[in-house]
Amino acid sequence: MVFERENKVFTVVEIKFREDPIGVEIVKEIEQKINKCTFPKEATVEKMLISLSGADSHLHKLDYFSHIVTLSDLFSKTNSLLT
């Protein structure tokens, strides 16, 4: 899923439903998907992961995703995304 925001910012959202945290293997998969898309030359492409259990420590260390959100984050009463 891709959202176009203001100022040529595109957010590529990957949603995974796995019980285990997502690992670094997802980076290659996302890069292949992004390479199939055409974005304006001056566009900023952010990557967001939504998953049941989040990301493992190796993926967090890569700092590949701009945002990593779990389902718990989405449905939390204190979630700033919903307010």
N, C-alpha and C positions, 0 to 999 in steps of 0.2 A: 504494500500500500504506500502511495506517495502523496504527501500533502504539499501544495504550493502555498507558501506564506508571503508576507510582504517582503519587499526588497530582494527579490530573487533568492529566497531561502526555501529550499526543498527539504522536507523531512521524509526519509525513507523508513518505514515502520515494518519490522519483521515480527510476526507473532508466532510463538512456538508453544505447544502444549505438551510439555514433557515433565515428568515428576522429578527428574534429576536436573541440577543446574546445567545451563548451556555452556559448552566449552568453546575453545578457540577454533574448532573445525567450522564454525558458522561463518567465520570471516571470509573464507574462500567462496562460500555459497552466496553471501551478500554481495561481494565484489562482482561475481558473475552476473547477478541480477542488475546491479547498478550499471555495469558496462553495456547492458542491453538498452538502457534508457538514454534519452537525449535531453540534456539540460543546457540552458543558455550558457555561453562562455563564462560570464561573470557570476554564475550562480554559486551559492554555498549549499553543499549537500550535507545534511546532518543525518546521522543514523540512530534509530531508536529500536530497542529490543523490548518486547513485552512477552513475558513467559510466566509459567506457573511458579517456577522455583528460582527465577533470576539467573545470574551467570556465576560460573565458578571463579575461583581466585585468579586463575591464569588469564581468563578473558577480561576481568576487571583490570588487571595489571597492564594489558595492552592499551587500555584507554581508547578503544576503537569506537565504541558507541557513545554518542552524546548523552543519551539517556538509557537507563536500564530500569524497567518497571516490572514488578511482579503483580499478579492478580490481587494479592493482599494490599499492595500499594493503591491500586485502582479503587478498591472498595473500602478503604480505610476512612473512618470519619474525619481524620485529621489530614487527609490527602489535599494538598494544595492544588492539584490538578482539577479538582471538582469544585473549588470555591472561586 
